Amino acid sequence: MSTPSPPSPAKLVIGIFTADKSLAEPVVGDLTARFGPVDMMSPWYSFHHTDYYEPEMGGPLFRRLFAFTELIPQDSLPEIKLAANAIEATYAKESRRAVNIDPGFLVMERFILATGKNFTHRVYLARGIYADLTLLYTKGKFTTLPWTYPDYAEPEIHHFLLAVRKKLAACLKDPALCMPAQT
């Protein structure tokens, strides 16, 4: 018999993509007002694996990832996704998104994204939100799965997530490292 135990806390990672990089600052301002400070930020990456979003958002599109200082409970992902959707909606014009916000979390073993879309490999969480198992961490690196979004299969994103994982490991050893600075 397995004995239930609480899962370890996770590192909140939120990706955005947009055709208008100037939106990053206000969007991140909204995200930090809700989820606390960012402690790691990726460079901009080209979002070029699909043109699916360009009719709605324009192009070319660019992605940037943000990792947040405070660790989160893994079961908070539905509320985080719904909050991200609400922030997305504030930047929409005529029902067209100007920014896409993709929250997820990283734990030592895997990287999970939140989505409102069901599919065979997604597990229902709550409130209309599913967990998408996006990457596994094995043998010192992230590995993709058949359904991993192509941009999350890129080595540059893996490199950033490895740095986030290293920070998470340090935080799990010393939780004070993942506390926001007191002002």
N, C-alpha and C positions, 0 to 999 in steps of 0.2 A: 504494500500500500504506500502510495506517495503521500507525504505530509505537506499540505499547502504552506507556503511561506511567502512573505511579501517580496516582490521583485526589486532589484536594485534600481536606484534612480537613474534617469537617462539625461543625456545632453540634448537639449532642444536645438534643432537645426532647421532653419527656414530658408528655403530658396525662393528667389523672385526671378521672374523674367519679364522683360518689357522691351519695347522699341525706344522708349524715352528714358535714358539713364538718369536724367534729372529727377525722376520720380523716386529714385532710391532713397534719397535723404528724407523726404517727408514720410514715405512708407515705413522706413526703419524707425523714424520717430514715433509713429503710431504703434509699431511692434514693440519697441522698448517701453513705451508707456504702459503696455499691457503685460509684457513678459520680462521686463527688467533689462539690464544692460547687455550689450553684445560684447563678447570678449575675443571673437575671432571672425574675420571677414575674408572671403576669397577674393581673388581678382575677378574681373568680368570675363565671362566665357561666351563664345559665340554659341547661340542656340540655333543650330543649323540642321538638325537631324530630321526635322519635319517642317512643312509649311502650313500645317493644320491651323495654327493660331493666327497666321498673318492676315487673313480676311477680317478678323475681328480686331487685332491689335496693331496691324501694320508690320513693318519690318525695315531693316533686319532686326531680329530679336537678340537680346543678350541676357545671360543668367548670372546671378551672383548669389552666393550662399553666406548665411550668417549663423554663427553658433552663439548661444546665449550663456551668460555667466552662471545663472542659477540652474541647478539640476531640477528635473521635473519628475513627478510620478508617471510611470508608463501609462496608467489608465486615464491620464488627463488629455490624451490626444484628441478625442472627439471635441471637447470644449475648445481646444486650441485651433482645430480646423475650422470650427464654426466662427470663432473670433477672426481668424484670417480671412474667411469668406466675407465677413462684414466689412473688414478693412478694404478688401478688394473692391467691394461695391461702392465705397466712398469715392473711388477714383474713376469709376466707370462713367462714360459719357454716352448718352443715348443707348443704354443697355449693351454697350461694347466695353469690355474690360481694357484698361490701359496697362494694367499690371496683373500678373498671375502670381499668387502667393502659395507656395507648397510647403506646409509644415511637416516635420517628421521628427524622429528622434534616433539617437545613436546610443547603443549599449555596447558593451565589449564584444558581443557575439554577432551583432547585426545592425543594419540600418533599415528603418521602417519609414514609409511615407504614409500620410493620411489622404484618403480620397472619399468622395461621395459616390463613387461608381463601383458597383459590384462586378466581380469577375471570378473565374474559377479559383484563382490562387489567393484571393483576398478574403480576409476574415472579418466578419462583422464585429464592431466594437459596441457602439451605442449611438443613438440620435442621428441615424442615417449615415454614419461614418464607418469606413472600412480601413483596416490596416493592410498596406501593400508591402510585403517582404521584398525589399528592393536589392539589398546586398547582404552577403554573408561575410564574416571575417573568419578566415581559416588560414593556417600556416603562414601567418605574418602579413597577410594582404586581404583586400576585399575581393570577393569573387562575385561575378554576375550570375543571374539566373535567366532562364529563357525569356522571361517577361520584363526584365530590367529595362527601364527607359534608356534609350541609347545615350542620352547626355550623361546619365549616371553611370554608364559603362566607361566613360572617358578617363584616362589615367590622371588627368589634371584634377578631376573631382575626387578620385580615389586618394590622391596626394593630400588634398585639403582634409578629407574625412579621416585620414590617418593621423593628421596633426590634431584634429578634434578628439579622436580616440585617445591619443597620448594625454591630452588635457583631462579627459574624463578619467583615465586611470589615476592621474595625480589627484584629482578631486575625490575619488573614491578612497584614496589613502589618507587625504587630509581635506575634509569637507570645507574647511575655512577658505580654501583656494577658490571655491565656487560660491562664495558669498559676495554680494555686491558691496562695493566700498561704502563706508559710512561717511556721510557728509555733515 
